[in-house]
Amino acid sequence: MKRAASTWVRQEDVERLPECFPPRRCSQKPSDTMNRMKKWFLLLLAALSISAVAVAQEFSEDPYEFVLAKLAAEDGKYDEALSRIDKVIARHPDNAVLQFERAMILIDAGRPSLAEAELRKVAAAHPDFFDAQRVLGRLLLDRAGNDKQKIDEALLHLEAAFRLNPDDLGTGMAASQILLSIGRTAEAEKVLATLLERAPDQRALNYNYAQVLNKLGRSEESKQYLERAVQVDPTFGPAILQLIDLYQKENQWRKAADLLQPLINDDPLNLDLQRQQAFFYLRAGLPDKARAAFKTLVDADPKDTRSLYYLAEALNDLEQFEEADKIYRRLLEKTPDDPDLLASFGLSQIGQKKYDDAVKSFQALLALPDLPDNLQMLAKTQLAYVDLQKGNYGAAVDEARPLLIFRDKPNTQAIGVALDALKKQKRYGDAVVLLQPLIDRFGSDPVINARYVEMLLRSGDKDRARVAAATQIKLGGRNVIAVSEAYAQTDQYEPALTMLRDAVKSRPEEIDLQFELGSVYERSGDKKNAEKMFLSILDKQPDHAATLNYLGYMWAESGINLDRAAEMLNRAVSQEPRNGAYVDSLGWVYFQQGKLDLAEKYLTDATRLLPRDATVHEHLGDVFAKRGDVHRALDLYRAALTLEPEPKDEAKLRSKIAELEKQRVTSQR
């Protein structure tokens, strides 16, 4: 057991020592003298640094003999050391510090039984002697093995030591570990909490406290202590692994990716770490970073098919379909029966609206033997979606109907396909019938119940819709928002506003409810109350990005408060630079200010982030039209028409196209 030199000698005893002490060592060679002087110097420093416990003890008048005993022990001459210290003890039999030092020599000599007996006497006679309690507790613990009685006894002494000195981390940690091992977790938590108050930046302490909180079922609290442990040591593996697991469950992929960077810096040749980080970037919606990382991995190892596969996914997210398709086809040449590969390729083809090709991919996927049920469900749902997009509404409903529930949970995409197909045919009553079993089974699901209320309203059954909505309102904020959207989607704004106002009044702390109320006010045409609600939110949360965007865009559309709108939208974009809607809003306010270069820059970025959004393409077209670039403006307006704009937006686009074509004809005359 490693320990510090004793500190029981008084300062006045040290001051009385001869100039050359001990005299018999003065004739040694310089090198030996220097080595011995180092030991003397350390002992003298110890004597000058008397501990708080030792100060309270009655000190011996024999420092010379004591120091010789200590030196003998340092040299491994334990019998001589014991003999010398016994002489001092004989003259001072009640001196607890001398007895403690004798026990320490016995420990160094490898005689733990004798040391234990000595320490027991000291601890019994002097229960406030911190070092005696601490060392006895550790010694008993080291010798306990699986002996529960000895473990309990060790704990008593360690707890006594910890009460005497709560700043001693080692003692507190040892006590907490014993408490944990014998199932006294709540007591261990109290010990560790006390230690954390004194040493909040101690790595192991934060990590161990997180483990205890997990055992107590307080895993939400544990995250902050794991994060603090990693903050202290960014390469602390055990805490990093647990945090990554937590971040994945919470879909905090960017945090998981950033957590790996110090490990990668520490081990730049570890490709597994780089691959994991690149995957997290992909899931975090950072395809640029993911593409760069996977490209580096593929360049380092062209046979790394998993990295190649994820590189194709990143390229898909970036709408770089041609390059992604090349990778998919190259991989499928080698492994044509890879189910994950076929599924990803099919989804890529749907994203490109290559519906016939997608059908072939998903049919090939379904033909594979022993296909996992989740991939079967994916393929069948996508085939139903293709029929919806191609206008085969009856087939889409028939295909989606058996897929509405998967693993005892609602398959929201299949439900959406079936409802949208029925809606296209105005078969609202059939939609209600289709939803009824789902409502009976998933009565608290906000999305399903909102669609149910919507279809009841569209079918004209307002009374049943009112009853269903009243039930949902009682279930919480998310359900209120979902049901209010059902009313807003059917242009029944007053009932939506009434339920939202009531909800905001009863739950004033829920910002999401206030935001939805502002949104419905705006869509109903009540811009004054919408502005009032949004400003109220910003008073409480000045950086609420969704509100900054909504109000900024609302002002930009109206051509008012443009400078303030630009400032707000810049703040929103700085928080979420890859949010295409926010980037579009910022570009649009610059357009309204006449800052066409900035407008073009941000609206071009927005088209990359939202390549299938009709409004974004229309906005960029407006920039080119304003500059007189008729050809590029027409291209963008026509592209917007292919992206399924809202009916009112479609009419506006056709009007703009007609006007520009008229201008072009006139200019050519």
C-alpha positions in Angstrom: 0.0 0.0 0.0 1.7 3.2 -1.2 1.7 5.9 1.4 3.2 9.3 2.4 5.9 9.7 5.0 4.7 10.2 8.5 4.2 13.8 9.8 4.2 13.3 13.5 7.5 15.1 14.3 7.2 18.6 15.8 8.8 21.6 14.1 10.8 22.5 17.2 12.3 19.0 17.2 13.4 19.5 13.6 14.9 22.8 14.4 17.1 21.2 17.1 18.7 18.7 14.7 22.4 19.1 14.2 23.6 20.8 10.9 24.9 17.5 9.7 22.2 15.0 10.7 22.8 12.2 11.4 26.5 12.9 12.0 27.7 9.4 11.0 26.6 10.0 7.4 28.6 13.1 6.8 31.7 11.2 5.5 29.8 9.5 2.7 30.7 10.1 -1.0 28.9 13.0 -2.6 26.6 10.9 -4.7 25.5 8.8 -1.7 25.2 12.0 0.4 22.9 13.5 -2.2 20.7 10.5 -2.2 20.5 10.3 1.5 19.9 14.1 1.7 16.9 13.7 -0.6 15.4 11.2 1.8 16.1 13.5 4.8 14.7 16.5 2.9 11.4 14.6 2.3 11.2 13.6 5.9 11.8 17.1 7.1 9.2 18.4 4.7 6.8 15.9 6.1 7.7 17.0 9.7 6.9 20.6 8.7 3.6 19.6 7.2 1.9 18.1 10.2 -1.6 16.8 9.4 -4.7 18.1 11.1 -5.2 14.8 12.9 -1.6 14.4 13.9 -1.5 17.9 15.4 -4.1 16.9 17.9 -1.9 14.0 19.1 0.7 14.0 21.9 4.1 14.0 20.1 7.2 12.1 21.1 10.4 13.8 22.1 12.4 11.2 20.1 12.5 12.5 16.5 16.0 11.1 16.0 15.1 7.5 16.7 11.8 7.9 14.8 13.5 9.2 11.7 16.0 6.4 11.8 13.1 3.9 12.0 11.5 5.5 9.0 14.8 5.4 7.0 15.3 1.8 7.9 11.7 1.0 6.6 12.5 3.0 3.4 15.5 0.7 2.9 13.5 -2.4 3.5 15.1 -3.1 6.9 11.8 -3.7 8.6 13.1 -5.5 11.7 15.5 -2.7 12.4 12.6 -0.2 11.8 10.3 -2.0 14.1 13.0 -2.3 16.8 13.7 1.5 16.7 10.1 2.5 16.7 9.3 0.1 19.5 11.9 1.9 21.6 10.1 5.2 21.0 6.7 3.6 21.8 8.1 2.2 25.0 8.7 5.7 26.2 5.4 6.9 24.8 2.9 4.0 25.1 -0.2 6.1 24.6 0.9 7.9 21.5 -1.6 6.8 18.8 0.5 8.3 15.9 3.5 6.1 16.8 1.3 3.1 17.0 -0.2 4.0 13.6 3.3 4.3 12.1 4.2 0.9 13.5 1.2 -0.6 11.7 2.3 1.1 8.5 5.8 -0.5 8.8 4.1 -3.8 9.3 2.1 -3.3 6.2 5.2 -2.5 4.2 6.9 -5.5 5.7 4.1 -7.8 4.4 2.7 -8.6 7.8 -1.0 -7.6 7.4 -2.4 -9.6 10.3 -0.1 -7.8 12.8 -0.8 -4.5 11.1 -4.6 -5.1 11.4 -4.3 -5.9 15.1 -2.3 -2.7 15.6 -4.7 -0.6 13.7 -7.7 -2.0 15.5 -6.2 -0.9 18.8 -5.6 2.6 17.5 -9.0 3.0 15.9 -10.7 1.7 19.1 -8.8 4.0 21.4 -9.0 7.0 19.0 -12.1 6.8 16.8 -11.5 10.3 15.4 -8.1 9.3 14.0 -8.8 9.7 10.3 -5.7 7.9 8.9 -6.2 4.9 11.2 -9.9 4.5 10.2 -9.0 4.9 6.5 -6.1 2.5 6.4 -7.9 -0.1 8.6 -10.9 0.0 6.3 -8.8 -0.4 3.2 -6.7 -3.2 4.8 -9.9 -5.1 5.9 -11.4 -4.7 2.4 -8.2 -6.0 0.7 -8.3 -9.0 3.0 -12.0 -9.6 3.0 -12.4 -11.7 -0.2 -16.0 -12.7 -0.3 -16.4 -12.6 3.5 -19.5 -10.5 4.0 -18.8 -9.9 7.7 -15.3 -8.5 6.9 -16.7 -6.4 4.1 -19.3 -4.9 6.4 -16.6 -4.2 9.0 -14.4 -2.5 6.4 -17.3 -0.4 5.4 -17.8 0.8 9.0 -14.2 2.1 9.2 -14.3 3.6 5.7 -17.6 5.4 6.5 -16.1 6.6 9.8 -13.0 8.0 7.9 -15.3 9.6 5.3 -17.3 11.4 8.0 -14.0 12.7 9.4 -12.8 13.9 6.1 -15.4 14.2 3.3 -12.8 15.7 1.0 -10.9 12.4 0.7 -12.0 11.0 -2.7 -10.3 7.7 -2.3 -12.1 6.8 0.9 -15.4 8.0 -0.4 -15.1 6.1 -3.6 -14.1 2.9 -1.7 -17.1 3.3 0.6 -19.5 3.9 -2.3 -18.2 0.8 -4.2 -18.9 -1.4 -1.1 -22.3 0.1 -0.7 -23.1 -0.7 -4.3 -21.8 -4.2 -4.1 -24.1 -5.0 -1.2 -27.1 -3.4 -2.8 -27.3 -0.2 -0.8 -27.4 1.9 -3.9 -29.2 4.9 -2.4 -26.6 5.3 0.3 -23.8 5.0 -2.4 -25.6 7.8 -4.3 -25.4 10.1 -1.2 -21.7 9.5 -0.7 -20.9 10.2 -4.4 -23.1 13.3 -4.4 -21.1 14.6 -1.4 -17.9 13.9 -3.2 -19.1 15.6 -6.4 -19.9 18.8 -4.5 -16.2 18.9 -3.5 -14.7 17.7 -6.8 -17.2 18.4 -9.6 -14.6 17.9 -12.4 -13.3 14.5 -11.3 -13.6 12.2 -14.2 -14.1 8.8 -12.5 -16.4 10.4 -9.9 -18.8 11.7 -12.5 -18.7 8.4 -14.4 -19.4 6.4 -11.3 -22.2 8.7 -10.2 -23.8 8.3 -13.6 -23.8 4.5 -13.1 -25.4 4.8 -9.7 -28.1 7.1 -11.1 -28.8 4.5 -13.9 -29.2 1.8 -11.2 -31.7 4.0 -9.4 -33.7 4.5 -12.6 -32.6 8.1 -13.0 -31.0 7.7 -16.4 -32.2 11.1 -17.6 -30.1 12.7 -14.9 -27.1 10.5 -15.6 -26.4 12.0 -19.0 -25.1 15.3 -17.6 -22.5 13.5 -15.5 -21.3 11.3 -18.4 -21.0 14.5 -20.4 -19.0 16.1 -17.7 -16.7 13.1 -17.5 -16.0 13.4 -21.2 -15.6 17.1 -20.9 -12.8 16.5 -18.4 -11.3 13.7 -20.6 -12.5 13.7 -24.2 -11.0 10.3 -24.8 -12.6 8.5 -21.8 -14.0 5.4 -23.6 -16.5 4.0 -21.1 -18.4 7.3 -20.8 -18.2 7.9 -24.6 -19.7 4.5 -25.3 -22.7 5.1 -23.0 -23.2 8.6 -24.3 -23.3 7.4 -27.9 -25.9 4.9 -27.0 -28.0 7.6 -25.3 -27.6 10.0 -28.2 -28.6 7.4 -30.7 -31.8 6.7 -28.8 -32.5 10.4 -28.7 -31.7 10.8 -32.4 -28.9 13.3 -31.5 -26.7 12.0 -34.2 -24.6 15.2 -34.5 -23.6 15.0 -30.9 -22.7 11.3 -31.3 -20.5 12.2 -34.3 -18.7 15.0 -32.5 -18.1 12.8 -29.5 -16.0 10.5 -31.7 -13.6 13.2 -33.0 -11.1 13.2 -30.1 -10.8 9.4 -30.3 -10.2 9.8 -34.1 -7.6 12.4 -33.4 -6.0 10.1 -30.9 -6.0 7.1 -33.3 -6.2 8.5 -36.9 -5.7 5.0 -38.4 -8.8 3.6 -36.8 -11.1 3.3 -39.8 -13.9 1.8 -37.7 -14.2 5.0 -35.7 -14.2 7.1 -38.9 -16.9 4.9 -40.5 -19.1 5.2 -37.3 -18.7 9.0 -37.3 -19.6 9.2 -41.0 -22.7 7.1 -40.4 -23.7 9.5 -37.6 -23.2 12.5 -39.9 -25.5 10.8 -42.4 -28.2 10.2 -39.8 -27.8 13.8 -38.5 -28.8 15.2 -41.9 -25.3 16.3 -42.7 -24.8 14.6 -46.1 -21.9 16.9 -47.1 -19.9 15.8 -44.1 -21.0 12.2 -44.6 -20.1 12.1 -48.2 -16.6 13.6 -47.5 -16.0 11.1 -44.7 -17.2 8.0 -46.7 -15.3 9.2 -49.8 -12.1 9.2 -47.7 -12.8 5.7 -46.4 -13.5 4.4 -49.8 -10.3 5.9 -51.2 -8.4 4.3 -48.3 -10.0 0.9 -49.0 -11.8 0.5 -52.3 -13.1 -2.9 -51.1 -15.0 -1.3 -48.2 -18.4 -2.0 -49.5 -20.3 -0.7 -46.4 -18.7 2.7 -46.8 -19.4 2.6 -50.5 -23.1 1.8 -49.7 -23.4 4.7 -47.2 -21.6 7.0 -49.7 -24.4 6.3 -52.1 -27.0 7.1 -49.4 -25.2 10.4 -48.7 -25.2 11.2 -52.4 -28.9 10.5 -52.5 -29.5 12.9 -49.7 -27.6 15.5 -51.7 -29.8 14.7 -54.8 -26.7 13.6 -56.7 -28.6 10.7 -58.1 -26.5 9.9 -61.1 -23.4 9.3 -59.0 -25.4 7.4 -56.4 -26.9 5.2 -59.1 -23.5 4.3 -60.4 -22.5 3.1 -56.9 -25.7 1.1 -56.4 -25.4 -0.7 -59.7 -21.7 -1.4 -59.1 -22.5 -3.0 -55.7 -25.5 -4.9 -57.1 -23.3 -6.4 -59.8 -21.3 -8.1 -57.0 -24.2 -8.8 -54.6 -27.5 -8.7 -56.5 -29.3 -10.4 -53.6 -28.3 -7.9 -50.9 -31.6 -6.9 -49.4 -30.4 -3.6 -47.8 -28.9 -2.6 -51.1 -32.0 -3.4 -53.1 -34.2 -1.5 -50.6 -31.9 1.6 -50.7 -31.8 1.6 -54.5 -35.5 1.3 -54.7 -36.0 4.3 -52.3 -33.5 6.3 -54.4 -35.5 5.6 -57.5 -38.7 6.7 -55.8 -37.0 9.9 -54.8 -36.2 10.5 -58.4 -39.8 9.6 -59.5 -38.4 6.7 -61.5 -41.5 4.7 -60.4 -41.2 1.8 -63.0 -37.6 1.2 -62.0 -38.5 1.3 -58.3 -41.2 -1.3 -58.8 -38.6 -3.6 -60.3 -36.2 -3.1 -57.4 -38.9 -3.8 -54.8 -40.3 -6.8 -56.6 -36.7 -8.2 -56.8 -36.5 -7.5 -53.0 -39.7 -9.4 -52.3 -38.5 -12.3 -54.4 -35.6 -12.9 -52.0 -35.8 -16.0 -49.7 -36.0 -15.4 -45.9 -36.6 -11.7 -46.3 -36.9 -10.0 -42.9 -40.4 -8.8 -42.1 -39.4 -5.2 -41.9 -38.0 -5.2 -45.4 -41.1 -7.0 -46.6 -43.3 -4.3 -45.1 -41.0 -1.6 -46.6 -41.2 -3.0 -50.1 -45.0 -3.5 -50.0 -45.6 -0.1 -48.6 -43.4 1.5 -51.4 -45.3 -0.4 -54.1 -48.6 1.0 -52.7 -47.0 4.5 -52.7 -46.0 4.1 -56.4 -49.6 3.2 -57.3 -50.8 6.3 -55.5 -48.3 8.5 -57.4 -49.3 7.0 -60.7 -53.0 7.6 -60.0 -53.9 3.9 -59.4 -55.9 4.9 -56.4 -58.0 1.7 -56.0 -54.8 -0.5 -56.2 -53.1 1.8 -53.7 -55.9 1.3 -51.2 -56.0 -2.4 -51.7 -52.2 -2.8 -51.3 -52.0 -0.5 -48.3 -55.0 -2.0 -46.4 -53.2 -5.1 -45.1 -50.1 -3.0 -44.1 -51.7 -0.6 -41.7 -50.3 -2.2 -38.6 -46.8 -3.6 -38.2 -45.4 -5.1 -35.0 -48.4 -3.9 -33.1 -47.7 -0.3 -34.1 -49.4 1.9 -36.8 -47.6 1.9 -40.1 -48.0 5.7 -40.7 -46.8 5.6 -44.3 -49.2 2.9 -45.4 -52.1 4.7 -43.5 -51.2 7.9 -45.3 -51.1 6.1 -48.7 -54.6 4.6 -48.2 -56.1 7.9 -46.9 -54.6 10.0 -49.6 -55.8 7.6 -52.3 -59.4 7.7 -50.8 -59.2 11.5 -50.5 -58.3 11.8 -54.1 -61.5 9.9 -54.9 -63.4 11.9 -52.3 -64.3 8.6 -50.6 -64.3 10.2 -47.1 -66.8 7.8 -45.6 -64.7 4.9 -46.7 -61.7 6.6 -45.1 -63.6 6.8 -41.8 -64.4 3.1 -42.0 -60.8 2.3 -42.7 -59.6 4.3 -39.7 -62.2 3.1 -37.2 -60.3 -0.2 -36.2 -57.1 1.9 -35.8 -58.9 4.4 -33.6 -60.2 1.6 -31.4 -56.7 0.2 -31.1 -54.6 3.4 -30.9 -56.9 5.8 -29.2 -54.2 8.1 -28.0 -52.1 8.3 -31.2 -52.3 12.0 -32.2 -51.6 11.5 -36.0 -54.2 8.7 -36.6 -56.8 10.5 -34.5 -56.2 13.8 -36.4 -56.7 12.1 -39.7 -59.9 10.5 -38.3 -61.2 13.9 -37.3 -60.2 15.3 -40.7 -62.1 12.6 -42.6 -65.2 13.0 -40.4 -65.2 16.7 -41.2 -64.7 16.1 -44.9 -67.6 13.5 -44.9 -69.8 16.1 -43.2 -70.1 14.3 -39.9 -69.3 17.3 -37.7 -70.9 15.9 -34.5 -68.7 12.8 -34.5 -65.7 14.9 -35.3 -66.5 17.2 -32.3 -66.8 14.2 -30.0 -63.5 12.7 -31.2 -61.7 16.0 -30.9 -63.0 16.6 -27.4 -61.5 13.2 -26.4 -58.2 14.0 -27.9 -57.9 17.5 -26.3 -57.8 15.8 -22.9 -54.7 13.8 -23.9 -52.1 16.6 -24.0 -50.6 19.3 -26.1 -49.5 17.1 -29.1 -53.0 15.8 -29.5 -54.5 19.3 -29.3 -52.1 20.5 -32.0 -52.9 17.5 -34.2 -56.7 17.9 -34.0 -56.5 21.6 -34.5 -54.6 21.0 -37.7 -57.4 18.6 -38.8 -59.8 21.5 -38.5 -57.4 24.0 -40.1 -56.8 21.6 -43.1 -60.5 21.6 -43.8 -60.6 25.5 -43.5 -62.6 25.3 -40.3 -60.5 27.8 -38.4 -62.8 29.0 -35.7 -63.1 25.6 -33.9 -59.3 25.2 -34.3 -58.7 28.6 -32.7 -61.2 28.0 -29.9 -59.6 24.7 -28.8 -56.0 26.2 -29.1 -57.0 29.3 -27.1 -58.4 27.1 -24.4 -55.3 24.9 -24.4 -53.0 27.8 -24.2 -54.9 29.2 -21.2 -54.8 25.9 -19.3 -51.1 25.1 -20.4 -49.4 28.5 -20.6 -45.9 27.0 -20.3 -46.3 24.9 -23.6 -44.7 27.0 -26.3 -45.7 24.5 -29.1 -49.4 25.3 -28.4 -48.8 29.0 -28.6 -46.8 28.6 -31.9 -49.7 26.5 -33.4 -52.2 29.1 -32.3 -50.1 31.8 -34.0 -49.9 29.7 -37.1 -53.7 29.1 -37.3 -54.3 32.8 -36.7 -52.1 33.6 -39.7 -53.7 31.0 -42.0 -57.1 32.2 -41.0 -56.1 35.7 -42.2 -55.9 37.2 -38.7 -52.3 38.5 -39.1 -52.7 41.0 -36.2 -53.3 38.3 -33.6 -50.8 36.0 -35.3 -48.1 38.7 -34.9 -49.1 39.3 -31.3 -48.8 35.6 -30.4 -45.4 35.2 -32.2 -44.0 38.3 -30.4 -45.2 36.9 -27.1 -43.3 33.7 -27.8 -40.2 35.6 -28.6 -40.5 37.6 -25.4 -40.2 34.3 -23.5 -37.8 32.5 -25.9 -35.9 35.1 -28.0 -34.1 32.4 -30.0 -37.1 30.2 -30.8 -36.1 29.4 -34.3 -39.5 28.3 -35.7 -41.1 31.5 -34.5 -38.3 33.7 -35.8 -38.8 32.0 -39.2 -42.6 32.1 -39.3 -42.9 35.8 -38.2 -39.9 36.9 -40.3 -41.4 35.2 -43.4 -44.9 36.6 -42.6 -43.5 40.1 -42.5 -41.5 39.5 -45.7 -44.6 38.3 -47.5 -46.4 41.5 -46.4 -43.4 43.7 -47.2 -43.3 45.2 -43.7 -40.6 45.3 -41.0 -38.1 44.0 -43.5 -34.9 44.9 -41.6 -36.1 43.3 -38.4 -37.4 40.3 -40.4 -33.9 39.9 -42.0 -32.3 40.0 -38.6 -34.7 37.4 -37.2 -34.3 35.1 -40.1 -30.5 35.3 -40.0 -30.8 34.2 -36.3 -33.0 31.3 -37.3 -30.6 30.2 -40.1 -27.6 30.5 -37.8 -29.3 27.9 -35.5 -30.3 25.5 -38.3 -28.2 26.3 -41.4 -29.5 23.2 -43.2 -33.2 23.9 -42.7 -34.3 24.6 -46.2 -37.5 26.5 -45.2 -35.5 28.9 -43.0 -32.9 29.5 -45.8 -35.8 30.1 -48.3 -37.3 32.7 -45.9 -34.0 34.5 -45.6 -33.6 34.6 -49.4 -37.1 35.9 -49.8 -36.7 38.8 -47.3 -33.6 39.8 -49.2 -35.6 39.7 -52.4 -38.3 41.9 -50.8 -35.5 44.3 -49.8 -34.2 44.4 -53.3 -30.9 42.7 -52.4 -31.0 40.4 -55.4 -27.4 39.0 -55.0 -28.1 37.9 -51.5 -31.5 36.7 -52.5 -30.1 34.5 -55.3 -27.4 33.1 -53.0 -29.8 31.9 -50.3 -32.6 30.8 -52.6 -30.1 28.8 -54.7 -29.0 27.1 -51.4 -32.7 26.5 -50.5 -33.3 24.7 -53.8 -30.4 22.4 -53.0 -31.8 21.7 -49.5 -35.4 21.4 -50.8 -35.1 20.2 -54.4 -38.8 19.0 -54.5 -40.4 22.2 -53.1 -42.4 24.2 -55.5 -42.4 27.4 -53.5 -38.6 27.6 -53.3 -38.3 27.2 -57.1 -40.9 29.8 -57.6 -39.0 32.3 -55.3 -35.7 31.7 -57.2 -37.6 32.2 -60.5 -38.9 35.5 -59.2 -35.3 36.7 -58.6 -34.4 35.9 -62.2 -37.6 37.4 -63.5 -36.8 40.6 -61.6 -33.4 40.8 -63.3 -34.9 40.2 -66.7 -33.5 36.7 -67.1 -36.7 35.4 -68.7 -35.2 32.1 -69.8 -34.0 31.0 -66.3 -37.1 32.3 -64.7 -39.3 30.2 -67.0 -37.2 27.1 -66.3 -37.7 27.5 -62.6 -41.5 28.2 -62.8 -42.0 25.2 -65.1 -39.9 23.0 -62.7 -42.1 24.3 -59.8 -45.3 23.1 -61.7 -43.9 19.5 -61.7 -43.5 19.6 -57.9 -47.2 19.4 -57.0 -47.8 23.0 -55.8 -51.0 23.9 -54.0 -53.9 24.7 -56.3 -53.7 28.5 -55.6 -49.9 28.4 -56.1 -50.3 26.4 -59.4 -52.7 29.1 -60.8 -50.2 31.8 -59.8 -47.3 29.9 -61.5 -49.3 29.5 -64.7 -50.1 33.2 -64.7 -46.4 34.1 -64.3 -45.4 31.7 -67.0 -48.0 33.2 -69.4 -46.8 36.7 -68.6 -43.1 35.9 -69.2 -43.9 34.1 -72.4 -45.8 37.1 -73.6 -42.9 39.4 -72.7 -40.5 37.1 -74.6 -42.7 37.1 -77.7 -43.0 40.9 -77.5 -39.2 41.3 -77.2 -38.6 39.1 -80.2 -40.7 41.3 -82.5 
